[in-house]
């Protein structure tokens, strides 16, 4: 990959963030591109036909932010010579399970292209399960205009100095709130934890649930803790990879989460992002910190009772001054043990998912990876301003260590659940979680 792709100007990105912030306020709603993603992808698909017939299988979970890009790959290149593309949608848990089995097998993987995000990419790359793409990025930089992809997007799919996926979007957890209820109660969007609690208290009795979060104890609970840990100035690991979250900042963050739980539905510790989104669409929730990729369905008049009644803001800040939300980047990686030529797979993915029309169509539900689309006034969405302000404010991704997801989640989440429900004191929960994780990391060779 050439140096100018690696060295996208920070000032250029900051300017894009300023522009979309203004557009999010002034435009109200982006008009988007009227062509379908599949049509755009079919025009964009630009891949050298393999000499022999090849079948390409895609592993990707189904979600509003992922489906446009999966459709672009499969439908876009369906007419290409000697190529058959298949995709059977799965849920998120199914994707993780299938990827582990397929990529870690000794024979050829049943999946050739796999959807990834920051943490899964790091895990797969560290194990040698996915192919580095730097040579292909350099070769096809001009053809696919890869210099237009943002620095944040490339950074999110980089591990140990190499790029392992074609990014298609950036994502961040923002505050989505019922603007009509807030105005009726004389409230402004909360900017701190204290303001969040005060707003939730005032919304009590005005809506079924003042607040909702995706805090499923099997997965997303750790993401919630990550937000408040980082916002409070804490960190997950020391430089030697030993756990560092049993700290004053960790205890403060977990106490804050415990204080929020009474404002939420009783089943919160089983909720994923789709559950929170659904409750908001039904008008049952006053506000939520949720991925920006869920904003469009919540504001969709064809799917939501609160369309036009919601506002968007950065996640409330913690003691360190950064938003208590998480950043992430999604893309598609190429299985190292695929029987299909990796260069062919790269061309399929890069030519379709990064096509400007595909990116513009998908911008209704994602923050596009291409800066030119971020700056496109016709693509701007109401939540973009809050989203890019969140990113510029320092919201953090999970640590780029190979044992973060799912290993750290699986060990730590049960203790987090006990703490927020009061089954264990916060200090005891973090002390036990840290000890359990330290032992696991030692047993599995991640610590010396």
C-alpha positions as CSV (number, residue, x, y, z in Angstrom):
1,X,0.0,0.0,0.0
2,X,1.5,3.3,-1.0
3,X,2.4,6.0,1.5
4,X,-0.2,8.5,0.5
5,X,-3.0,6.0,1.2
6,X,-1.5,5.3,4.7
7,X,-1.0,9.0,5.4
8,X,-4.4,10.6,4.9
9,X,-4.3,14.1,6.4
10,X,-5.9,14.5,9.8
11,X,-6.9,18.0,8.8
12,X,-8.8,16.6,5.8
13,X,-10.7,14.2,8.1
14,X,-11.4,17.0,10.6
15,X,-12.8,19.1,7.7
16,X,-15.1,16.2,6.6
17,X,-16.3,15.9,10.2
18,X,-17.1,19.6,10.4
19,X,-19.0,19.5,7.1
20,X,-21.1,16.5,8.0
21,X,-21.9,18.0,11.4
22,X,-23.2,21.1,9.7
23,X,-25.1,19.0,7.2
24,X,-26.6,16.8,9.9
25,X,-28.0,20.0,11.5
26,X,-29.1,21.8,8.3
27,X,-30.1,19.1,5.9
28,X,-32.5,17.2,8.3
29,X,-32.3,14.1,6.1
30,X,-30.1,13.2,3.2
31,X,-31.8,12.3,-0.1
32,X,-29.5,9.5,-0.8
33,X,-29.1,7.8,-4.2
34,X,-32.2,6.6,-5.9
35,X,-30.5,3.6,-7.6
36,X,-30.5,0.3,-5.7
37,X,-27.3,-1.0,-4.1
38,X,-27.5,-4.1,-6.2
39,X,-27.8,-2.1,-9.4
40,X,-24.9,0.1,-8.4
41,X,-22.8,-3.0,-7.5
42,X,-23.6,-4.7,-10.8
43,X,-22.2,-1.7,-12.7
44,X,-19.2,-1.6,-10.4
45,X,-18.1,-5.2,-10.3
46,X,-14.7,-5.2,-11.9
47,X,-12.9,-8.5,-11.5
48,X,-10.7,-10.5,-13.8
49,X,-12.6,-13.7,-14.6
50,X,-10.9,-16.8,-13.3
51,X,-9.8,-19.4,-15.8
52,X,-12.0,-22.1,-14.2
53,X,-15.4,-21.8,-12.6
54,X,-15.2,-20.7,-9.0
55,X,-17.8,-20.7,-6.2
56,X,-17.4,-17.9,-3.6
57,X,-19.2,-18.3,-0.3
58,X,-19.8,-15.3,1.9
59,X,-20.1,-15.4,5.7
60,X,-21.9,-12.4,7.1
61,X,-24.6,-11.7,9.7
62,X,-27.7,-9.9,8.6
63,X,-28.2,-6.3,9.9
64,X,-29.2,-3.0,8.4
65,X,-25.5,-1.9,8.2
66,X,-24.2,-5.1,6.8
67,X,-26.8,-6.2,4.2
68,X,-26.1,-3.5,1.6
69,X,-22.5,-4.6,1.3
70,X,-23.2,-8.3,1.3
71,X,-25.8,-7.7,-1.4
72,X,-23.3,-5.6,-3.3
73,X,-20.8,-8.5,-3.4
74,X,-23.3,-11.3,-4.2
75,X,-25.7,-9.5,-6.6
76,X,-23.1,-7.2,-8.0
77,X,-20.8,-9.9,-9.4
78,X,-23.4,-12.5,-10.1
79,X,-23.1,-12.0,-13.8
80,X,-19.3,-12.2,-13.8
81,X,-17.8,-15.0,-15.9
82,X,-16.9,-18.2,-14.1
83,X,-18.1,-16.9,-10.7
84,X,-20.9,-18.1,-8.5
85,X,-21.5,-16.2,-5.3
86,X,-23.5,-17.5,-2.4
87,X,-24.6,-16.0,0.9
88,X,-26.9,-17.5,3.5
89,X,-27.7,-14.9,6.2
90,X,-27.0,-15.8,9.8
91,X,-27.3,-13.9,13.1
92,X,-24.3,-12.3,14.8
93,X,-23.7,-15.2,17.1
94,X,-23.9,-17.6,14.2
95,X,-21.3,-15.7,12.3
96,X,-18.8,-15.7,15.1
97,X,-19.3,-19.5,15.7
98,X,-19.1,-20.4,12.0
99,X,-16.1,-18.2,11.4
100,X,-14.2,-19.9,14.3
101,X,-14.8,-23.3,12.8
102,X,-14.3,-22.4,9.2
103,X,-11.1,-20.3,9.5
104,X,-9.5,-22.5,12.1
105,X,-10.0,-25.7,10.1
106,X,-7.0,-27.6,8.6
107,X,-8.7,-28.0,5.2
108,X,-10.2,-25.5,2.8
109,X,-12.6,-23.1,4.5
110,X,-16.3,-23.4,3.5
111,X,-16.3,-19.6,3.5
112,X,-14.1,-17.5,1.3
113,X,-15.0,-14.0,2.4
114,X,-15.9,-13.3,6.1
115,X,-17.4,-10.2,7.6
116,X,-15.2,-8.8,10.4
117,X,-15.0,-5.8,12.7
118,X,-12.1,-4.5,14.8
119,X,-11.9,-7.2,17.5
120,X,-12.7,-10.3,15.3
121,X,-10.2,-9.1,12.7
122,X,-7.5,-8.8,15.3
123,X,-8.2,-12.3,16.6
124,X,-8.3,-13.9,13.1
125,X,-5.2,-12.0,11.9
126,X,-3.2,-12.9,15.0
127,X,-4.0,-16.6,14.4
128,X,-3.1,-16.4,10.7
129,X,-6.6,-17.2,9.6
130,X,-7.1,-14.2,7.2
131,X,-4.9,-13.0,4.3
132,X,-2.9,-9.7,4.4
133,X,-4.1,-7.4,1.7
134,X,-1.4,-4.8,1.5
135,X,0.0,-5.9,-1.9
136,X,-3.4,-5.9,-3.5
137,X,-4.2,-2.5,-2.0
138,X,-1.0,-1.1,-3.6
139,X,-1.7,-2.8,-6.9
140,X,-5.4,-1.7,-7.2
141,X,-5.1,1.7,-5.4
142,X,-5.7,3.8,-8.5
143,X,-8.2,1.5,-10.1
144,X,-10.5,1.4,-7.1
145,X,-9.6,4.9,-5.7
146,X,-8.5,3.5,-2.4
147,X,-6.8,6.8,-1.4
148,X,-10.4,8.1,-0.8
149,X,-10.9,5.6,2.1
150,X,-10.6,7.3,5.4
151,X,-7.6,6.8,7.7
152,X,-10.0,5.6,10.5
153,X,-11.4,2.9,8.2
154,X,-8.0,1.6,7.3
155,X,-6.8,1.8,10.9
156,X,-9.7,-0.3,12.0
157,X,-8.8,-3.2,9.8
158,X,-5.0,-3.1,10.5
159,X,-3.2,-5.4,12.8
160,X,0.6,-5.5,13.6
161,X,1.2,-3.1,10.7
162,X,-0.7,-5.0,8.0
163,X,-4.2,-4.5,6.5
164,X,-6.4,-7.6,6.7
165,X,-9.8,-6.5,5.4
166,X,-11.5,-4.1,2.9
167,X,-13.3,-1.7,5.2
168,X,-16.8,-0.4,4.1
169,X,-17.9,1.7,7.1
170,X,-17.0,3.2,10.4
171,X,-19.4,3.0,13.3
172,X,-19.8,4.6,16.7
173,X,-22.2,4.5,19.7
174,X,-24.2,7.7,19.9
175,X,-27.1,9.0,22.0
176,X,-30.5,8.7,20.3
177,X,-33.3,10.4,22.3
178,X,-37.0,11.2,22.0
179,X,-36.8,14.9,21.0
180,X,-40.5,15.4,21.6
181,X,-40.4,14.1,25.2
182,X,-37.2,16.1,25.9
183,X,-38.8,19.3,24.6
184,X,-42.0,18.7,26.6
185,X,-39.9,18.3,29.8
186,X,-37.6,21.2,29.1
187,X,-34.6,18.8,28.7
188,X,-31.5,19.1,26.6
189,X,-29.5,16.2,25.3
190,X,-27.3,15.0,28.2
191,X,-23.6,15.6,27.8
192,X,-22.4,14.0,31.1
193,X,-23.3,11.0,33.2
194,X,-25.0,13.2,35.8
195,X,-27.1,14.8,33.1
196,X,-28.0,11.4,31.7
197,X,-29.3,10.2,35.1
198,X,-31.2,13.5,35.7
199,X,-32.9,13.2,32.3
200,X,-33.8,9.5,32.9
201,X,-35.2,10.5,36.3
202,X,-37.4,13.2,34.8
203,X,-38.6,10.9,32.0
204,X,-39.9,8.4,34.6
205,X,-43.6,7.9,34.1
206,X,-43.6,9.7,30.7
207,X,-42.5,6.7,28.8
208,X,-42.3,2.9,29.4
209,X,-38.5,3.0,29.9
210,X,-36.5,6.2,30.3
211,X,-33.4,4.5,29.1
212,X,-32.3,1.3,27.2
213,X,-28.9,-0.2,26.4
214,X,-27.7,-3.3,24.6
215,X,-26.2,-5.0,27.7
216,X,-26.6,-8.6,26.8
217,X,-24.5,-10.5,29.4
218,X,-23.2,-13.0,26.8
219,X,-21.6,-10.3,24.6
220,X,-22.6,-6.6,24.6
221,X,-22.3,-5.9,28.4
222,X,-18.6,-5.6,28.0
223,X,-19.1,-3.0,25.3
224,X,-21.1,-0.9,27.8
225,X,-18.4,-1.2,30.4
226,X,-15.8,-0.3,27.8
227,X,-17.6,3.0,27.1
228,X,-17.6,4.1,30.8
229,X,-14.2,2.7,31.5
230,X,-12.6,4.6,28.7
231,X,-14.6,7.8,29.3
232,X,-13.4,7.8,32.9
233,X,-9.8,7.6,31.8
234,X,-9.3,3.9,32.5
235,X,-7.8,1.1,30.4
236,X,-8.2,-2.6,29.9
237,X,-4.6,-3.8,29.9
238,X,-1.2,-2.7,31.0
239,X,1.8,-2.6,28.6
240,X,2.6,-6.3,29.5
241,X,-1.1,-7.3,28.7
242,X,-2.0,-7.9,32.3
243,X,-5.5,-6.7,33.2
244,X,-5.7,-3.1,34.3
245,X,-9.4,-2.5,34.6
246,X,-9.6,-3.3,38.3
247,X,-8.8,0.3,39.0
248,X,-10.5,3.5,40.4
249,X,-11.7,4.3,36.9
250,X,-13.0,0.8,36.4
251,X,-14.9,0.8,39.7
252,X,-16.3,4.3,38.9
253,X,-17.5,3.1,35.4
254,X,-19.1,0.0,36.8
255,X,-20.9,1.9,39.6
256,X,-22.2,4.3,36.9
257,X,-23.6,1.4,34.9
258,X,-25.2,0.0,38.1
259,X,-26.8,3.4,38.6
260,X,-28.4,3.3,35.1
261,X,-29.9,-0.2,35.3
262,X,-33.0,0.9,37.3
263,X,-34.1,3.1,34.4
264,X,-34.0,0.2,31.9
265,X,-36.2,-2.7,31.0
266,X,-36.0,-5.7,33.3
267,X,-34.6,-7.9,30.5
268,X,-31.7,-5.5,29.7
269,X,-29.0,-8.1,30.4
270,X,-30.3,-10.2,27.6
271,X,-30.6,-7.3,25.1
272,X,-28.7,-6.9,21.8
273,X,-28.8,-3.8,19.7
274,X,-31.8,-5.1,17.7
275,X,-33.8,-5.3,20.9
276,X,-33.1,-1.8,21.9
277,X,-33.8,-0.5,18.4
278,X,-37.1,-2.3,18.4
279,X,-38.2,-0.8,21.6
280,X,-37.3,2.6,20.4
281,X,-39.2,2.1,17.2
282,X,-42.3,1.1,19.2
283,X,-42.0,4.4,21.2
284,X,-41.3,2.6,24.5
285,X,-37.9,4.2,25.2
286,X,-36.9,7.7,26.0
287,X,-33.2,7.5,25.0
288,X,-30.4,5.0,24.3
289,X,-26.7,4.9,23.6
290,X,-26.6,2.7,20.6
291,X,-24.7,2.2,17.4
292,X,-25.2,4.9,14.8
293,X,-26.0,2.2,12.3
294,X,-29.3,1.8,14.1
295,X,-30.3,5.4,13.7
296,X,-31.9,5.2,10.2
297,X,-34.4,2.3,11.2
298,X,-35.3,4.2,14.3
299,X,-36.1,7.3,12.2
300,X,-37.7,5.4,9.3
301,X,-41.4,6.3,9.0
302,X,-42.1,2.9,7.4
303,X,-40.7,1.0,10.4
304,X,-40.9,3.3,13.4
305,X,-43.6,5.1,15.4
306,X,-41.2,7.8,16.5
307,X,-39.8,8.7,13.1
308,X,-39.2,12.5,13.0
309,X,-39.4,12.6,16.8
310,X,-35.8,11.6,17.6
311,X,-32.7,13.6,18.1
312,X,-29.0,12.6,17.9
313,X,-26.1,13.6,20.1
314,X,-22.6,12.3,21.0
315,X,-22.6,9.8,23.8
316,X,-22.3,11.6,27.2
317,X,-18.8,12.3,28.3
318,X,-17.0,10.7,31.3
319,X,-14.3,12.1,33.6
320,X,-11.7,12.1,30.9
321,X,-13.8,14.2,28.6
322,X,-14.3,11.6,25.9
323,X,-17.7,10.1,25.0
324,X,-18.8,6.9,26.7
325,X,-19.3,5.2,23.4
326,X,-17.4,2.7,21.3
327,X,-16.0,3.0,17.8
328,X,-15.8,0.2,15.3
329,X,-15.0,-0.5,11.7
330,X,-16.6,-3.3,9.6
331,X,-15.3,-4.9,6.5
332,X,-14.7,-8.1,4.7
333,X,-11.6,-10.3,5.1
334,X,-10.4,-13.1,2.9
335,X,-9.9,-16.6,4.5
336,X,-6.3,-17.7,4.4
337,X,-7.5,-21.3,3.8
338,X,-9.8,-20.4,0.9
339,X,-9.5,-22.5,-2.2
340,X,-10.3,-19.4,-4.3
341,X,-7.5,-17.1,-5.5
342,X,-7.2,-14.3,-2.9
343,X,-6.6,-11.7,-5.6
344,X,-9.9,-12.6,-7.3
345,X,-11.6,-12.3,-3.9
346,X,-10.0,-8.9,-3.2
347,X,-11.2,-7.5,-6.6
348,X,-14.7,-8.8,-5.9
349,X,-14.9,-7.1,-2.5
350,X,-13.1,-3.9,-3.3
351,X,-14.8,-3.1,-6.6
352,X,-18.3,-3.6,-5.1
353,X,-18.4,-2.5,-1.5
354,X,-16.2,0.5,-2.0
355,X,-17.9,1.7,-5.2
356,X,-19.1,5.3,-4.6
357,X,-22.7,4.6,-5.6
358,X,-22.8,1.6,-3.3
359,X,-21.3,3.6,-0.5
360,X,-23.8,6.4,-1.2
361,X,-26.7,4.0,-1.1
362,X,-25.5,2.4,2.1
363,X,-24.9,5.8,3.7
364,X,-28.6,5.8,4.8
365,X,-27.6,3.2,7.4
366,X,-23.8,3.5,7.8
367,X,-21.1,6.1,8.1
368,X,-19.3,5.5,4.8
369,X,-15.7,4.6,4.6
370,X,-15.1,6.9,1.6
371,X,-14.4,10.5,2.5
372,X,-15.9,11.7,-0.8
373,X,-19.2,10.3,0.3
374,X,-18.8,11.7,3.8
375,X,-18.6,15.1,2.0
376,X,-21.5,14.4,-0.3
377,X,-24.4,16.7,0.7
378,X,-26.9,14.4,-1.0
379,X,-25.8,11.5,1.2
380,X,-25.8,13.3,4.6
381,X,-28.0,11.8,7.3
382,X,-29.4,13.5,10.4
383,X,-27.2,11.4,12.7
384,X,-24.0,12.1,11.0
385,X,-23.2,15.2,12.9
386,X,-23.4,13.5,16.3
387,X,-21.5,10.5,14.9
388,X,-18.5,12.3,13.6
389,X,-18.5,14.6,16.7
390,X,-18.4,11.4,18.8
391,X,-15.4,10.1,16.8
392,X,-13.6,13.4,16.8
393,X,-14.2,13.6,20.6
394,X,-12.1,10.5,21.2
395,X,-14.6,7.6,21.6
396,X,-12.4,4.5,21.6
397,X,-12.5,1.1,19.9
398,X,-11.8,-2.0,22.0
399,X,-8.1,-2.7,22.5
400,X,-6.4,-4.2,19.4
401,X,-5.2,-7.4,21.3
402,X,-6.0,-10.9,20.0
403,X,-7.6,-12.0,23.2
404,X,-10.1,-9.2,23.5
405,X,-13.1,-10.8,21.7
406,X,-14.4,-13.3,22.5
407,X,-12.0,-14.4,25.2
408,X,-12.0,-11.4,27.4
409,X,-15.7,-10.9,27.0
410,X,-16.5,-14.5,27.9
411,X,-14.4,-14.3,31.1
412,X,-15.3,-10.8,32.3
413,X,-19.0,-10.5,31.4
414,X,-20.4,-12.8,34.1
415,X,-18.7,-10.6,36.8
416,X,-20.0,-7.4,35.2
417,X,-23.5,-8.9,35.2
418,X,-23.3,-9.7,38.9
419,X,-22.0,-6.2,39.7
420,X,-24.7,-4.2,37.9
421,X,-27.5,-6.4,39.4
422,X,-26.0,-6.1,42.9
423,X,-25.2,-9.9,43.2
424,X,-21.6,-8.9,43.9
425,X,-20.2,-5.6,45.1
426,X,-18.5,-3.7,42.3
427,X,-15.0,-3.9,43.8
428,X,-15.3,-7.6,44.4
429,X,-16.6,-8.2,40.9
430,X,-13.7,-6.4,39.2
431,X,-11.2,-8.0,41.5
432,X,-12.5,-11.5,40.7
433,X,-12.8,-10.7,37.0
434,X,-9.3,-9.4,36.8
435,X,-7.9,-12.5,38.6
436,X,-9.9,-14.9,36.4
437,X,-8.8,-13.1,33.2
438,X,-5.2,-13.0,34.3
439,X,-5.3,-16.8,35.0
440,X,-6.9,-17.5,31.6
441,X,-4.4,-15.4,29.8
442,X,-1.5,-17.2,31.5
443,X,-3.1,-20.6,30.9
444,X,-3.5,-19.9,27.2
445,X,0.0,-18.4,26.7
446,X,-1.0,-14.8,26.3
447,X,1.1,-13.8,29.3
448,X,4.5,-14.9,30.3
